[in-house]
Amino acid sequence: MEWIKQEDNFRVPVKSWCKDIEDGAMDQAADLAQHPAVFRHVALMPDCHQGYGMPIGGVIACTNTVIPNAVGVDIGCGMGAVRTSIEVENTTREQLREVVNMIKKTVPCGEGKAHKKEQTWEGFEDDIDSYSDRKWFSAHVRDLACRNLGTLGGGNHFIEIQAGDDNHVWLMIHSGSRHLGNMIARFYNDRALELNRKFHSNIPNKDLAFLPVNTQEGQDYIKDMNFALAYARENRQRIMDRFIDAFTSVYKDAEFGNQVNIHHNYAALENHFGKNVWVHRKGATSAKQDETGIIPGSMGTSSYIVKGLGNIESFMSCSHGAGRVMGRMQATRALTPEECDKAMEGIVYDRWSKVKRGKTKGMVDLSEAPQAYKDIDAVIEAELDLIKPLVKLRPLGVVKG
């Protein structure tokens, strides 16, 4: 733990594992420290950076309360990984390219990319139709939820082939609940705002509007959030199944170990410091004693398979990745394709695309370049009291959304 911050206007202190925290993220942490529902302290992971309402890489515990924006709009965003039996020296660039090309044929990747036909799992259609009375539900939401199952999405979501320092090839994915989680999150944040105005709640920032769990709105959010979590987990599983199919089409003798499939945007009822509280992890991973976790770097740098140490001071949590040092537009404007290509030397990937909308429309999109992220090794070093690294991975092939 790097430092503890306590101001006169804070209800609880801020405990940070983040060495150099940007002003915007610290301002958001200060708002959380003044929030009437936050319990014990605010915990900031070493990948912490400014988010919406709450910093990404932040962990809070709340008493009888859930805060939609402390979970975020991509409910259930998370990671999946599996070790293969293939040894690193038995791969070639040509084989890796073949796997990457196969993935792109079977997994829709990118914003707005979906299956043409509805996808489903046993009971899913009945489950999603049971939400037809919710105001966030519509025929359009249902259609996208069915066609988005097993799709990657855009932004920082990825599918990667990794070389482990255990000499095994690993498969890793990063994706979430797609449009479904976004609709649920935005709807309940609006409901929280309405309730907080009605209650005359003393919240430091309207982006941290909350729902008491003993209200109908609070119970509905918890139920709907858990549905989005199940959807996100199934989405990652579908992607991993297609990933394994693509990999075994090239490496026909490959065998696979136990899969890891975890969230890093969610809230859960847990017991900490002798009290049942709603722990919100926004861009943070559960790191209970001996729990397996995944901490990815950027598309050009190392990632880690880790084991949790159950540190109570972080509410048994750790970072969810490297964390950004450049905003998306900032990276696109400040970096050049040549320097980004150099950072990706030796890795199979597709060249940079163009920005499709916004102030940088038409420019080469460098928002996910390695230089836009913190040093993953420094992030890991800062949280060695939270996790134990088990396997260090380096990227061999990358598919981005």
Contacts in CASP RR format, 6 or more apart in sequence:
PFRMAT RR
TARGET T0000
AUTHOR 0000-0000-0000
METHOD contacts of the structure
MODEL  1
MEWIKQEDNFRVPVKSWCKDIEDGAMDQAADLAQHPAVFRHVALMPDCHQ
GYGMPIGGVIACTNTVIPNAVGVDIGCGMGAVRTSIEVENTTREQLREVV
NMIKKTVPCGEGKAHKKEQTWEGFEDDIDSYSDRKWFSAHVRDLACRNLG
TLGGGNHFIEIQAGDDNHVWLMIHSGSRHLGNMIARFYNDRALELNRKFH
SNIPNKDLAFLPVNTQEGQDYIKDMNFALAYARENRQRIMDRFIDAFTSV
YKDAEFGNQVNIHHNYAALENHFGKNVWVHRKGATSAKQDETGIIPGSMG
TSSYIVKGLGNIESFMSCSHGAGRVMGRMQATRALTPEECDKAMEGIVYD
RWSKVKRGKTKGMVDLSEAPQAYKDIDAVIEAELDLIKPLVKLRPLGVVK
G
1 15 0 8 1.000
1 16 0 8 1.000
1 17 0 8 1.000
1 313 0 8 1.000
1 385 0 8 1.000
2 16 0 8 1.000
2 17 0 8 1.000
2 18 0 8 1.000
2 19 0 8 1.000
2 382 0 8 1.000
3 15 0 8 1.000
3 16 0 8 1.000
4 13 0 8 1.000
4 14 0 8 1.000
4 15 0 8 1.000
4 16 0 8 1.000
5 13 0 8 1.000
5 14 0 8 1.000
5 16 0 8 1.000
5 26 0 8 1.000
5 29 0 8 1.000
5 33 0 8 1.000
6 13 0 8 1.000
6 14 0 8 1.000
7 30 0 8 1.000
7 33 0 8 1.000
9 34 0 8 1.000
10 30 0 8 1.000
10 33 0 8 1.000
10 34 0 8 1.000
11 33 0 8 1.000
11 34 0 8 1.000
11 35 0 8 1.000
11 36 0 8 1.000
11 38 0 8 1.000
12 33 0 8 1.000
12 38 0 8 1.000
12 39 0 8 1.000
12 40 0 8 1.000
12 41 0 8 1.000
12 42 0 8 1.000
13 33 0 8 1.000
13 41 0 8 1.000
13 42 0 8 1.000
14 29 0 8 1.000
14 30 0 8 1.000
14 32 0 8 1.000
14 33 0 8 1.000
14 41 0 8 1.000
14 42 0 8 1.000
14 44 0 8 1.000
15 41 0 8 1.000
15 42 0 8 1.000
15 43 0 8 1.000
15 44 0 8 1.000
15 313 0 8 1.000
15 314 0 8 1.000
16 29 0 8 1.000
16 43 0 8 1.000
16 44 0 8 1.000
16 48 0 8 1.000
17 43 0 8 1.000
17 44 0 8 1.000
17 45 0 8 1.000
17 46 0 8 1.000
17 314 0 8 1.000
17 319 0 8 1.000
17 382 0 8 1.000
17 383 0 8 1.000
17 386 0 8 1.000
18 25 0 8 1.000
18 44 0 8 1.000
18 45 0 8 1.000
18 46 0 8 1.000
18 47 0 8 1.000
18 48 0 8 1.000
18 382 0 8 1.000
19 46 0 8 1.000
19 378 0 8 1.000
19 382 0 8 1.000
21 29 0 8 1.000
21 44 0 8 1.000
21 48 0 8 1.000
22 49 0 8 1.000
22 50 0 8 1.000
24 50 0 8 1.000
24 55 0 8 1.000
25 44 0 8 1.000
25 48 0 8 1.000
25 49 0 8 1.000
25 50 0 8 1.000
25 51 0 8 1.000
25 55 0 8 1.000
28 50 0 8 1.000
28 51 0 8 1.000
28 53 0 8 1.000
28 54 0 8 1.000
28 55 0 8 1.000
28 205 0 8 1.000
29 42 0 8 1.000
29 44 0 8 1.000
29 48 0 8 1.000
29 55 0 8 1.000
29 58 0 8 1.000
30 204 0 8 1.000
31 53 0 8 1.000
31 204 0 8 1.000
31 205 0 8 1.000
31 208 0 8 1.000
32 38 0 8 1.000
32 42 0 8 1.000
32 54 0 8 1.000
32 60 0 8 1.000
32 70 0 8 1.000
32 208 0 8 1.000
33 41 0 8 1.000
33 42 0 8 1.000
34 204 0 8 1.000
35 60 0 8 1.000
35 67 0 8 1.000
35 203 0 8 1.000
35 204 0 8 1.000
35 208 0 8 1.000
35 210 0 8 1.000
36 201 0 8 1.000
36 202 0 8 1.000
36 203 0 8 1.000
37 62 0 8 1.000
37 63 0 8 1.000
37 64 0 8 1.000
37 65 0 8 1.000
37 67 0 8 1.000
37 210 0 8 1.000
38 60 0 8 1.000
38 61 0 8 1.000
38 62 0 8 1.000
39 60 0 8 1.000
39 61 0 8 1.000
39 62 0 8 1.000
39 63 0 8 1.000
39 272 0 8 1.000
39 273 0 8 1.000
39 275 0 8 1.000
39 277 0 8 1.000
40 61 0 8 1.000
40 272 0 8 1.000
40 273 0 8 1.000
40 277 0 8 1.000
41 313 0 8 1.000
42 58 0 8 1.000
42 59 0 8 1.000
42 60 0 8 1.000
43 58 0 8 1.000
43 59 0 8 1.000
43 60 0 8 1.000
43 313 0 8 1.000
43 314 0 8 1.000
43 315 0 8 1.000
43 317 0 8 1.000
44 55 0 8 1.000
44 57 0 8 1.000
44 58 0 8 1.000
44 59 0 8 1.000
45 57 0 8 1.000
45 58 0 8 1.000
45 59 0 8 1.000
45 283 0 8 1.000
45 284 0 8 1.000
45 314 0 8 1.000
45 317 0 8 1.000
45 318 0 8 1.000
45 319 0 8 1.000
45 320 0 8 1.000
45 383 0 8 1.000
46 319 0 8 1.000
46 374 0 8 1.000
46 378 0 8 1.000
46 379 0 8 1.000
46 382 0 8 1.000
46 383 0 8 1.000
47 56 0 8 1.000
47 57 0 8 1.000
47 283 0 8 1.000
47 319 0 8 1.000
47 320 0 8 1.000
47 321 0 8 1.000
47 322 0 8 1.000
47 323 0 8 1.000
47 374 0 8 1.000
47 379 0 8 1.000
48 55 0 8 1.000
48 56 0 8 1.000
48 57 0 8 1.000
48 58 0 8 1.000
48 323 0 8 1.000
49 55 0 8 1.000
49 56 0 8 1.000
49 57 0 8 1.000
49 323 0 8 1.000
49 324 0 8 1.000
49 325 0 8 1.000
50 56 0 8 1.000
52 69 0 8 1.000
52 72 0 8 1.000
52 73 0 8 1.000
52 207 0 8 1.000
53 69 0 8 1.000
53 70 0 8 1.000
53 205 0 8 1.000
53 207 0 8 1.000
53 208 0 8 1.000
54 60 0 8 1.000
54 67 0 8 1.000
54 69 0 8 1.000
54 70 0 8 1.000
54 72 0 8 1.000
54 207 0 8 1.000
54 208 0 8 1.000
54 280 0 8 1.000
54 282 0 8 1.000
55 282 0 8 1.000
56 282 0 8 1.000
56 283 0 8 1.000
56 323 0 8 1.000
57 282 0 8 1.000
57 283 0 8 1.000
57 284 0 8 1.000
57 319 0 8 1.000
57 320 0 8 1.000
57 323 0 8 1.000
58 281 0 8 1.000
58 282 0 8 1.000
58 283 0 8 1.000
58 284 0 8 1.000
59 279 0 8 1.000
59 280 0 8 1.000
59 281 0 8 1.000
59 282 0 8 1.000
59 284 0 8 1.000
59 314 0 8 1.000
59 315 0 8 1.000
59 317 0 8 1.000
60 67 0 8 1.000
60 70 0 8 1.000
60 279 0 8 1.000
60 280 0 8 1.000
60 315 0 8 1.000
61 270 0 8 1.000
61 272 0 8 1.000
61 277 0 8 1.000
61 278 0 8 1.000
61 279 0 8 1.000
61 280 0 8 1.000
61 315 0 8 1.000
62 70 0 8 1.000
62 210 0 8 1.000
62 277 0 8 1.000
62 278 0 8 1.000
62 280 0 8 1.000
63 275 0 8 1.000
63 277 0 8 1.000
63 278 0 8 1.000
64 212 0 8 1.000
64 213 0 8 1.000
64 214 0 8 1.000
64 278 0 8 1.000
65 210 0 8 1.000
65 211 0 8 1.000
65 212 0 8 1.000
65 213 0 8 1.000
65 278 0 8 1.000
66 210 0 8 1.000
66 211 0 8 1.000
66 213 0 8 1.000
66 218 0 8 1.000
66 221 0 8 1.000
66 222 0 8 1.000
66 225 0 8 1.000
66 267 0 8 1.000
66 278 0 8 1.000
66 280 0 8 1.000
67 192 0 8 1.000
67 208 0 8 1.000
67 209 0 8 1.000
67 210 0 8 1.000
67 211 0 8 1.000
67 267 0 8 1.000
67 280 0 8 1.000
68 185 0 8 1.000
68 188 0 8 1.000
68 189 0 8 1.000
68 192 0 8 1.000
68 209 0 8 1.000
68 211 0 8 1.000
68 221 0 8 1.000
69 185 0 8 1.000
69 189 0 8 1.000
69 207 0 8 1.000
69 208 0 8 1.000
69 209 0 8 1.000
70 208 0 8 1.000
70 267 0 8 1.000
70 280 0 8 1.000
70 282 0 8 1.000
71 185 0 8 1.000
71 225 0 8 1.000
71 265 0 8 1.000
71 266 0 8 1.000
71 267 0 8 1.000
71 280 0 8 1.000
71 282 0 8 1.000
72 185 0 8 1.000
72 265 0 8 1.000
72 282 0 8 1.000
73 181 0 8 1.000
73 182 0 8 1.000
73 185 0 8 1.000
73 186 0 8 1.000
74 176 0 8 1.000
74 177 0 8 1.000
74 181 0 8 1.000
74 182 0 8 1.000
74 185 0 8 1.000
74 265 0 8 1.000
75 176 0 8 1.000
75 177 0 8 1.000
75 181 0 8 1.000
75 184 0 8 1.000
75 185 0 8 1.000
75 225 0 8 1.000
75 228 0 8 1.000
75 229 0 8 1.000
75 232 0 8 1.000
75 265 0 8 1.000
75 266 0 8 1.000
76 176 0 8 1.000
76 177 0 8 1.000
76 181 0 8 1.000
76 228 0 8 1.000
76 229 0 8 1.000
76 232 0 8 1.000
76 233 0 8 1.000
76 263 0 8 1.000
76 264 0 8 1.000
76 265 0 8 1.000
76 266 0 8 1.000
77 174 0 8 1.000
77 175 0 8 1.000
77 176 0 8 1.000
77 177 0 8 1.000
77 232 0 8 1.000
77 263 0 8 1.000
77 264 0 8 1.000
77 265 0 8 1.000
77 283 0 8 1.000
78 174 0 8 1.000
78 175 0 8 1.000
78 176 0 8 1.000
78 232 0 8 1.000
78 236 0 8 1.000
78 262 0 8 1.000
78 263 0 8 1.000
78 264 0 8 1.000
78 265 0 8 1.000
78 320 0 8 1.000
79 172 0 8 1.000
79 173 0 8 1.000
79 174 0 8 1.000
79 236 0 8 1.000
79 260 0 8 1.000
79 261 0 8 1.000
79 262 0 8 1.000
79 264 0 8 1.000
79 285 0 8 1.000
79 293 0 8 1.000
79 294 0 8 1.000
79 296 0 8 1.000
79 320 0 8 1.000
80 172 0 8 1.000
80 173 0 8 1.000
80 174 0 8 1.000
80 236 0 8 1.000
80 240 0 8 1.000
80 259 0 8 1.000
80 260 0 8 1.000
80 261 0 8 1.000
80 262 0 8 1.000
80 294 0 8 1.000
81 170 0 8 1.000
81 171 0 8 1.000
81 172 0 8 1.000
81 173 0 8 1.000
81 259 0 8 1.000
81 260 0 8 1.000
81 294 0 8 1.000
81 305 0 8 1.000
82 170 0 8 1.000
82 171 0 8 1.000
82 240 0 8 1.000
82 244 0 8 1.000
82 256 0 8 1.000
82 257 0 8 1.000
82 258 0 8 1.000
82 259 0 8 1.000
82 260 0 8 1.000
83 166 0 8 1.000
83 168 0 8 1.000
83 169 0 8 1.000
83 170 0 8 1.000
83 256 0 8 1.000
83 257 0 8 1.000
83 391 0 8 1.000
84 168 0 8 1.000
84 169 0 8 1.000
84 170 0 8 1.000
84 171 0 8 1.000
84 247 0 8 1.000
84 251 0 8 1.000
84 254 0 8 1.000
84 255 0 8 1.000
84 256 0 8 1.000
84 257 0 8 1.000
85 168 0 8 1.000
85 253 0 8 1.000
85 254 0 8 1.000
85 255 0 8 1.000
85 256 0 8 1.000
86 168 0 8 1.000
86 169 0 8 1.000
86 251 0 8 1.000
86 254 0 8 1.000
87 167 0 8 1.000
87 168 0 8 1.000
87 169 0 8 1.000
88 163 0 8 1.000
88 164 0 8 1.000
88 167 0 8 1.000
88 168 0 8 1.000
88 169 0 8 1.000
89 167 0 8 1.000
91 163 0 8 1.000
91 169 0 8 1.000
91 396 0 8 1.000
93 346 0 8 1.000
93 348 0 8 1.000
95 250 0 8 1.000
95 251 0 8 1.000
96 161 0 8 1.000
96 348 0 8 1.000
96 396 0 8 1.000
96 397 0 8 1.000
97 348 0 8 1.000
98 249 0 8 1.000
98 250 0 8 1.000
99 161 0 8 1.000
99 246 0 8 1.000
99 247 0 8 1.000
99 249 0 8 1.000
99 250 0 8 1.000
99 397 0 8 1.000
100 161 0 8 1.000
100 348 0 8 1.000
100 349 0 8 1.000
100 350 0 8 1.000
100 397 0 8 1.000
100 398 0 8 1.000
100 399 0 8 1.000
102 245 0 8 1.000
102 246 0 8 1.000
102 249 0 8 1.000
102 250 0 8 1.000
103 109 0 8 1.000
103 159 0 8 1.000
103 242 0 8 1.000
103 243 0 8 1.000
103 246 0 8 1.000
103 399 0 8 1.000
104 399 0 8 1.000
106 242 0 8 1.000
106 245 0 8 1.000
106 246 0 8 1.000
107 150 0 8 1.000
107 151 0 8 1.000
107 152 0 8 1.000
107 159 0 8 1.000
107 239 0 8 1.000
107 242 0 8 1.000
107 243 0 8 1.000
107 399 0 8 1.000
108 114 0 8 1.000
108 115 0 8 1.000
108 150 0 8 1.000
108 151 0 8 1.000
108 152 0 8 1.000
108 153 0 8 1.000
109 151 0 8 1.000
109 152 0 8 1.000
109 153 0 8 1.000
109 154 0 8 1.000
109 159 0 8 1.000
109 399 0 8 1.000
109 400 0 8 1.000
109 401 0 8 1.000
110 151 0 8 1.000
110 152 0 8 1.000
110 153 0 8 1.000
110 154 0 8 1.000
110 155 0 8 1.000
110 157 0 8 1.000
110 401 0 8 1.000
111 153 0 8 1.000
111 154 0 8 1.000
111 155 0 8 1.000
111 401 0 8 1.000
112 153 0 8 1.000
113 151 0 8 1.000
113 152 0 8 1.000
113 153 0 8 1.000
113 401 0 8 1.000
114 144 0 8 1.000
114 147 0 8 1.000
114 148 0 8 1.000
114 151 0 8 1.000
115 147 0 8 1.000
115 148 0 8 1.000
115 149 0 8 1.000
115 150 0 8 1.000
115 151 0 8 1.000
116 147 0 8 1.000
117 147 0 8 1.000
118 143 0 8 1.000
118 146 0 8 1.000
118 147 0 8 1.000
119 146 0 8 1.000
119 147 0 8 1.000
119 148 0 8 1.000
119 149 0 8 1.000
119 150 0 8 1.000
119 238 0 8 1.000
120 146 0 8 1.000
120 149 0 8 1.000
121 149 0 8 1.000
121 234 0 8 1.000
124 146 0 8 1.000
124 149 0 8 1.000
124 234 0 8 1.000
125 146 0 8 1.000
127 227 0 8 1.000
128 142 0 8 1.000
128 145 0 8 1.000
128 146 0 8 1.000
128 227 0 8 1.000
129 142 0 8 1.000
131 137 0 8 1.000
131 224 0 8 1.000
131 227 0 8 1.000
134 187 0 8 1.000
134 220 0 8 1.000
134 224 0 8 1.000
135 187 0 8 1.000
136 183 0 8 1.000
136 184 0 8 1.000
136 186 0 8 1.000
136 187 0 8 1.000
136 224 0 8 1.000
141 179 0 8 1.000
141 180 0 8 1.000
141 183 0 8 1.000
144 178 0 8 1.000
144 179 0 8 1.000
144 180 0 8 1.000
145 178 0 8 1.000
145 179 0 8 1.000
145 180 0 8 1.000
145 231 0 8 1.000
148 178 0 8 1.000
148 179 0 8 1.000
148 180 0 8 1.000
148 235 0 8 1.000
149 231 0 8 1.000
149 234 0 8 1.000
149 235 0 8 1.000
149 238 0 8 1.000
150 175 0 8 1.000
150 235 0 8 1.000
150 238 0 8 1.000
150 239 0 8 1.000
150 242 0 8 1.000
151 175 0 8 1.000
151 178 0 8 1.000
151 235 0 8 1.000
151 239 0 8 1.000
152 158 0 8 1.000
152 159 0 8 1.000
152 173 0 8 1.000
152 175 0 8 1.000
152 239 0 8 1.000
152 399 0 8 1.000
152 401 0 8 1.000
153 175 0 8 1.000
153 178 0 8 1.000
153 401 0 8 1.000
154 400 0 8 1.000
154 401 0 8 1.000
155 367 0 8 1.000
155 368 0 8 1.000
155 400 0 8 1.000
155 401 0 8 1.000
156 174 0 8 1.000
156 368 0 8 1.000
157 174 0 8 1.000
157 175 0 8 1.000
157 176 0 8 1.000
157 400 0 8 1.000
157 401 0 8 1.000
158 172 0 8 1.000
158 173 0 8 1.000
158 174 0 8 1.000
158 296 0 8 1.000
158 299 0 8 1.000
158 398 0 8 1.000
158 399 0 8 1.000
158 400 0 8 1.000
158 401 0 8 1.000
159 171 0 8 1.000
159 172 0 8 1.000
159 173 0 8 1.000
159 174 0 8 1.000
159 239 0 8 1.000
159 243 0 8 1.000
159 398 0 8 1.000
159 399 0 8 1.000
160 171 0 8 1.000
160 172 0 8 1.000
160 173 0 8 1.000
160 296 0 8 1.000
160 299 0 8 1.000
160 303 0 8 1.000
160 395 0 8 1.000
160 396 0 8 1.000
160 397 0 8 1.000
160 398 0 8 1.000
160 399 0 8 1.000
161 169 0 8 1.000
161 170 0 8 1.000
161 171 0 8 1.000
161 172 0 8 1.000
161 247 0 8 1.000
161 348 0 8 1.000
161 395 0 8 1.000
161 396 0 8 1.000
161 397 0 8 1.000
161 398 0 8 1.000
162 169 0 8 1.000
162 170 0 8 1.000
162 171 0 8 1.000
162 172 0 8 1.000
162 303 0 8 1.000
162 393 0 8 1.000
162 394 0 8 1.000
162 395 0 8 1.000
162 396 0 8 1.000
163 169 0 8 1.000
163 170 0 8 1.000
163 393 0 8 1.000
163 394 0 8 1.000
163 395 0 8 1.000
163 396 0 8 1.000
164 170 0 8 1.000
164 391 0 8 1.000
164 392 0 8 1.000
164 393 0 8 1.000
164 394 0 8 1.000
165 391 0 8 1.000
165 392 0 8 1.000
165 393 0 8 1.000
166 391 0 8 1.000
169 251 0 8 1.000
169 396 0 8 1.000
170 305 0 8 1.000
170 391 0 8 1.000
170 393 0 8 1.000
171 240 0 8 1.000
171 243 0 8 1.000
171 244 0 8 1.000
171 247 0 8 1.000
172 294 0 8 1.000
172 296 0 8 1.000
172 303 0 8 1.000
172 393 0 8 1.000
173 236 0 8 1.000
173 239 0 8 1.000
173 240 0 8 1.000
173 243 0 8 1.000
174 296 0 8 1.000
175 232 0 8 1.000
175 235 0 8 1.000
175 236 0 8 1.000
175 239 0 8 1.000
176 232 0 8 1.000
176 235 0 8 1.000
176 236 0 8 1.000
176 265 0 8 1.000
177 228 0 8 1.000
177 229 0 8 1.000
177 231 0 8 1.000
177 232 0 8 1.000
177 235 0 8 1.000
178 231 0 8 1.000
178 235 0 8 1.000
180 228 0 8 1.000
180 231 0 8 1.000
181 228 0 8 1.000
181 231 0 8 1.000
181 232 0 8 1.000
184 221 0 8 1.000
184 224 0 8 1.000
184 225 0 8 1.000
184 227 0 8 1.000
184 228 0 8 1.000
188 211 0 8 1.000
188 217 0 8 1.000
188 218 0 8 1.000
188 220 0 8 1.000
188 221 0 8 1.000
188 224 0 8 1.000
189 207 0 8 1.000
189 209 0 8 1.000
191 211 0 8 1.000
191 217 0 8 1.000
191 221 0 8 1.000
192 209 0 8 1.000
192 210 0 8 1.000
192 211 0 8 1.000
192 217 0 8 1.000
193 206 0 8 1.000
193 209 0 8 1.000
195 201 0 8 1.000
195 209 0 8 1.000
195 211 0 8 1.000
195 212 0 8 1.000
195 215 0 8 1.000
195 217 0 8 1.000
196 203 0 8 1.000
196 206 0 8 1.000
196 209 0 8 1.000
196 210 0 8 1.000
201 209 0 8 1.000
201 210 0 8 1.000
203 209 0 8 1.000
203 210 0 8 1.000
211 217 0 8 1.000
211 218 0 8 1.000
211 221 0 8 1.000
212 218 0 8 1.000
213 219 0 8 1.000
213 222 0 8 1.000
213 278 0 8 1.000
222 267 0 8 1.000
225 266 0 8 1.000
225 267 0 8 1.000
229 263 0 8 1.000
229 266 0 8 1.000
232 263 0 8 1.000
233 261 0 8 1.000
233 263 0 8 1.000
236 261 0 8 1.000
237 261 0 8 1.000
240 259 0 8 1.000
240 261 0 8 1.000
244 256 0 8 1.000
247 254 0 8 1.000
248 254 0 8 1.000
260 292 0 8 1.000
260 293 0 8 1.000
260 294 0 8 1.000
260 305 0 8 1.000
262 285 0 8 1.000
262 286 0 8 1.000
262 292 0 8 1.000
262 293 0 8 1.000
262 294 0 8 1.000
263 281 0 8 1.000
264 281 0 8 1.000
264 283 0 8 1.000
264 284 0 8 1.000
264 285 0 8 1.000
264 320 0 8 1.000
265 281 0 8 1.000
265 282 0 8 1.000
265 283 0 8 1.000
266 280 0 8 1.000
266 281 0 8 1.000
267 278 0 8 1.000
267 279 0 8 1.000
267 280 0 8 1.000
267 281 0 8 1.000
268 278 0 8 1.000
268 279 0 8 1.000
269 276 0 8 1.000
269 277 0 8 1.000
269 278 0 8 1.000
269 279 0 8 1.000
270 276 0 8 1.000
270 277 0 8 1.000
270 278 0 8 1.000
270 279 0 8 1.000
270 315 0 8 1.000
270 316 0 8 1.000
271 277 0 8 1.000
272 279 0 8 1.000
272 312 0 8 1.000
272 315 0 8 1.000
272 316 0 8 1.000
273 312 0 8 1.000
279 315 0 8 1.000
279 317 0 8 1.000
281 317 0 8 1.000
281 320 0 8 1.000
283 319 0 8 1.000
283 320 0 8 1.000
283 321 0 8 1.000
284 317 0 8 1.000
284 318 0 8 1.000
284 319 0 8 1.000
284 320 0 8 1.000
285 293 0 8 1.000
285 294 0 8 1.000
285 295 0 8 1.000
285 317 0 8 1.000
285 318 0 8 1.000
285 319 0 8 1.000
285 320 0 8 1.000
286 293 0 8 1.000
286 316 0 8 1.000
286 317 0 8 1.000
287 293 0 8 1.000
287 306 0 8 1.000
287 308 0 8 1.000
287 309 0 8 1.000
287 310 0 8 1.000
287 311 0 8 1.000
287 314 0 8 1.000
287 316 0 8 1.000
287 317 0 8 1.000
287 318 0 8 1.000
287 386 0 8 1.000
287 387 0 8 1.000
288 308 0 8 1.000
288 310 0 8 1.000
288 316 0 8 1.000
289 308 0 8 1.000
289 309 0 8 1.000
289 310 0 8 1.000
289 316 0 8 1.000
290 307 0 8 1.000
290 308 0 8 1.000
291 307 0 8 1.000
291 308 0 8 1.000
291 310 0 8 1.000
292 305 0 8 1.000
292 306 0 8 1.000
292 307 0 8 1.000
292 308 0 8 1.000
292 390 0 8 1.000
293 305 0 8 1.000
293 306 0 8 1.000
293 307 0 8 1.000
293 308 0 8 1.000
293 318 0 8 1.000
293 387 0 8 1.000
294 303 0 8 1.000
294 304 0 8 1.000
294 305 0 8 1.000
294 306 0 8 1.000
295 303 0 8 1.000
295 304 0 8 1.000
295 306 0 8 1.000
295 318 0 8 1.000
295 319 0 8 1.000
295 320 0 8 1.000
295 321 0 8 1.000
295 376 0 8 1.000
295 379 0 8 1.000
295 380 0 8 1.000
295 387 0 8 1.000
296 303 0 8 1.000
296 304 0 8 1.000
296 321 0 8 1.000
296 322 0 8 1.000
296 376 0 8 1.000
297 303 0 8 1.000
297 321 0 8 1.000
297 322 0 8 1.000
297 373 0 8 1.000
297 376 0 8 1.000
298 322 0 8 1.000
298 368 0 8 1.000
298 369 0 8 1.000
298 370 0 8 1.000
298 372 0 8 1.000
298 373 0 8 1.000
298 376 0 8 1.000
299 344 0 8 1.000
299 347 0 8 1.000
299 349 0 8 1.000
299 368 0 8 1.000
299 369 0 8 1.000
299 370 0 8 1.000
299 395 0 8 1.000
299 398 0 8 1.000
299 400 0 8 1.000
300 343 0 8 1.000
300 344 0 8 1.000
300 347 0 8 1.000
300 370 0 8 1.000
300 395 0 8 1.000
300 398 0 8 1.000
301 322 0 8 1.000
301 370 0 8 1.000
301 373 0 8 1.000
301 375 0 8 1.000
301 376 0 8 1.000
301 394 0 8 1.000
301 395 0 8 1.000
302 376 0 8 1.000
302 377 0 8 1.000
302 392 0 8 1.000
302 393 0 8 1.000
302 394 0 8 1.000
303 376 0 8 1.000
303 392 0 8 1.000
303 393 0 8 1.000
303 394 0 8 1.000
303 395 0 8 1.000
304 376 0 8 1.000
304 380 0 8 1.000
304 389 0 8 1.000
304 390 0 8 1.000
304 391 0 8 1.000
304 392 0 8 1.000
304 393 0 8 1.000
305 389 0 8 1.000
305 390 0 8 1.000
305 391 0 8 1.000
305 393 0 8 1.000
306 318 0 8 1.000
306 380 0 8 1.000
306 387 0 8 1.000
306 388 0 8 1.000
306 389 0 8 1.000
306 390 0 8 1.000
307 387 0 8 1.000
307 388 0 8 1.000
307 390 0 8 1.000
308 316 0 8 1.000
308 318 0 8 1.000
308 386 0 8 1.000
308 387 0 8 1.000
308 388 0 8 1.000
309 385 0 8 1.000
309 386 0 8 1.000
309 387 0 8 1.000
309 388 0 8 1.000
310 316 0 8 1.000
310 386 0 8 1.000
311 385 0 8 1.000
311 386 0 8 1.000
314 386 0 8 1.000
317 386 0 8 1.000
318 383 0 8 1.000
318 386 0 8 1.000
318 387 0 8 1.000
319 379 0 8 1.000
319 383 0 8 1.000
321 376 0 8 1.000
321 379 0 8 1.000
322 373 0 8 1.000
322 374 0 8 1.000
322 375 0 8 1.000
322 376 0 8 1.000
322 379 0 8 1.000
323 373 0 8 1.000
323 374 0 8 1.000
323 379 0 8 1.000
324 372 0 8 1.000
324 373 0 8 1.000
324 374 0 8 1.000
325 372 0 8 1.000
325 373 0 8 1.000
325 374 0 8 1.000
326 334 0 8 1.000
326 335 0 8 1.000
326 371 0 8 1.000
326 372 0 8 1.000
327 367 0 8 1.000
327 372 0 8 1.000
328 367 0 8 1.000
328 372 0 8 1.000
329 359 0 8 1.000
329 360 0 8 1.000
329 367 0 8 1.000
330 372 0 8 1.000
331 366 0 8 1.000
331 367 0 8 1.000
331 368 0 8 1.000
331 369 0 8 1.000
331 371 0 8 1.000
331 372 0 8 1.000
332 355 0 8 1.000
332 360 0 8 1.000
332 363 0 8 1.000
332 364 0 8 1.000
332 365 0 8 1.000
332 366 0 8 1.000
332 367 0 8 1.000
333 360 0 8 1.000
333 363 0 8 1.000
335 366 0 8 1.000
335 369 0 8 1.000
335 371 0 8 1.000
335 372 0 8 1.000
336 366 0 8 1.000
337 351 0 8 1.000
337 352 0 8 1.000
337 364 0 8 1.000
337 366 0 8 1.000
339 371 0 8 1.000
340 352 0 8 1.000
340 366 0 8 1.000
340 369 0 8 1.000
340 370 0 8 1.000
340 371 0 8 1.000
341 351 0 8 1.000
343 369 0 8 1.000
343 370 0 8 1.000
343 371 0 8 1.000
344 370 0 8 1.000
344 398 0 8 1.000
347 395 0 8 1.000
347 396 0 8 1.000
347 397 0 8 1.000
347 398 0 8 1.000
348 396 0 8 1.000
348 397 0 8 1.000
348 398 0 8 1.000
349 397 0 8 1.000
349 398 0 8 1.000
349 399 0 8 1.000
349 400 0 8 1.000
350 399 0 8 1.000
350 400 0 8 1.000
352 364 0 8 1.000
352 365 0 8 1.000
352 366 0 8 1.000
352 369 0 8 1.000
353 364 0 8 1.000
353 365 0 8 1.000
354 362 0 8 1.000
354 363 0 8 1.000
354 364 0 8 1.000
354 365 0 8 1.000
355 361 0 8 1.000
355 362 0 8 1.000
355 363 0 8 1.000
355 364 0 8 1.000
355 365 0 8 1.000
356 362 0 8 1.000
366 372 0 8 1.000
368 400 0 8 1.000
380 387 0 8 1.000
380 389 0 8 1.000
END
